[in-house]
Amino acid sequence: MTYDVKKYIRTDLEGFAGYSACKAPELVKTSNRIIKLDANENLYGAAPAVRQAMSAFDQYHIYPDATQFEIRRLLAEYTGVNMEQIICGAGSDQLIDLLLRLFINPGDEVINCPPTFAMYKFYTDLNRGTVVNVPRDADYNVNISGIKNALTPKTKLIFIAVPNNPTGTAISKEDIIQILDLGVPTVVDEAYYEFTGQTMISNMAKYPNLMILRTFSKWAGLAGLRVGYGLFPPVIADYLSRIKDPYSVNIAADTAVRQTMLQREYMLETVKKIVHERKRLYTELSKFSWLKPYPSAANFILCKLIKGKAKDIQQALESEGILVRCFDAPMMENCLRFSVGKPEDTDALLKALGEMGE
Ligand SMILES: Cc1ncc(COP(=O)(O)O)c(C=O)c1O
């Protein structure tokens, strides 16, 4: 007997494309050396105390604290926001998912400003919402009047990445306030906050529609452990804490976050070095006649190729062990994105690009 299990699957998922994630370095067979500039990680790695604490820890057989009490307490100290308003998740990806589960009935609308972080669309589609795209302008600035015009009674959420990924584009606080004044629940995704120093936290008291997402994946060198957090109005935090699965922040991640918060001055020093390096990388990339780098407020730089094919350059770099991200989508035609690493990573990237010529 044959069973057609496929016919039981949600039909709306038939065309679901999934997320195109970066390749694990161990799957790259072309070179012994790997310089990973494709996922905006912190190449200085986790704080030394994290590695020590994780190898000394002997309670891996115990479930983690379902309330994430201690890390929320440390985050309250770091952000100045009450710990009752802080929710932790398995990466900020999980918080994006939870927000969509909380707000979206089938067919409700989510305003997305492409090109932007792909997971906003991914989870909207997965949660049966309708993505309403309000494209950015040619310099990747948010189209605020476009957002106003796109609002309907079905609009439930607006997502704005500040600065934006994959373009690196900043947006002023005044512009974000114009969006908040529309009164719709708005997610300001500050995944790259530590690289900019710009935050909307001080506006939370005035705007009960403001929700802020942060992550330990970028500045804190913990991408592999998957920890993010959000700062929410009390009522939203209460709902999220009830719909969230209890153990999504595992005990290794919990241990690592505690140590990172205790050694945050060390990690913030690495952030300073990366910001410094970003300026150098931008200046040097601007010297290539065939590349157009975009200004970035994050730990990566997007470049458009004026000549040649981004895919070819990505593959040529990969053959030398340098992993970068390639985009070829509407408004992102023929683009490469380079994470900012250590000075020696910049040197290796620039040398390889220089040899590739025009
Ligand atoms: C804007 C933005 N938000 C959220 C995330 C997800 O971060 P996490 O690793 O915490 O899930 C990323 C990761 O690239 C990002 O660029």
The ligand as a MOL file (V3000), in Angstrom:
LIG
                    3D

  0  0  0     0  0            999 V3000
M  V30 BEGIN CTAB
M  V30 COUNTS 16 16 0 0 0
M  V30 BEGIN ATOM
M  V30 1 C 18.5770 42.5050 11.1030 0
M  V30 2 C 18.7380 41.1590 11.7250 0
M  V30 3 N 17.8560 40.7660 12.6390 0
M  V30 4 C 17.9360 39.5560 13.2290 0
M  V30 5 C 18.9530 38.6790 12.8910 0
M  V30 6 C 18.9390 37.3070 13.5150 0
M  V30 7 O 19.8460 37.1930 14.5200 0
M  V30 8 P 19.8970 35.9070 15.4350 0
M  V30 9 O 21.1820 35.2520 15.1340 0
M  V30 10 O 19.8290 36.4710 16.8340 0
M  V30 11 O 18.7130 35.0500 15.1460 0
M  V30 12 C 19.8950 39.0470 11.9350 0
M  V30 13 C 20.9400 38.0950 11.5280 0
M  V30 14 O 21.5740 38.2130 10.5220 0
M  V30 15 C 19.7810 40.3170 11.3370 0
M  V30 16 O 20.6460 40.7130 10.3880 0
M  V30 END ATOM
M  V30 BEGIN BOND
M  V30 1 1 1 2
M  V30 2 1 2 3
M  V30 3 2 2 15
M  V30 4 2 3 4
M  V30 5 1 4 5
M  V30 6 1 5 6
M  V30 7 2 5 12
M  V30 8 1 6 7
M  V30 9 1 7 8
M  V30 10 2 8 9
M  V30 11 1 8 10
M  V30 12 1 8 11
M  V30 13 1 12 13
M  V30 14 1 12 15
M  V30 15 2 13 14
M  V30 16 1 15 16
M  V30 END BOND
M  V30 END CTAB
M  END
